[in-house]
Amino acid sequence: MTTLYIRDVSDDVAETLKERAADEGRSLSAYVGAELTKIAVRPTNAHIVARLRERDRSAAPPDEILEAVRAVRR
């Protein structure tokens, strides 16, 4: 496992993180580690855009899609 050192964190941010960790009954290190994990597993916007561009969009013509939307709204 890697050890990270984070510098130049404002006192306000550090205090907020300590409070949130305490609210969850966790150490600051455990809390921040869990938050970093959430960030790391979430795809970036660029990754999402790339996946969307790779999709086959020829499944239905636009007029059929619009008609299906209109039918649902009736």
Buried (B, 14 or more C-beta within 10 A) or exposed (E): EEEEEEEEEEEEEEEEBBEBBEEEEBEBEEBBEEEEEEEEEEEEEEEEEEEEEEEEEEEEEEEEEEEEEEEEEE
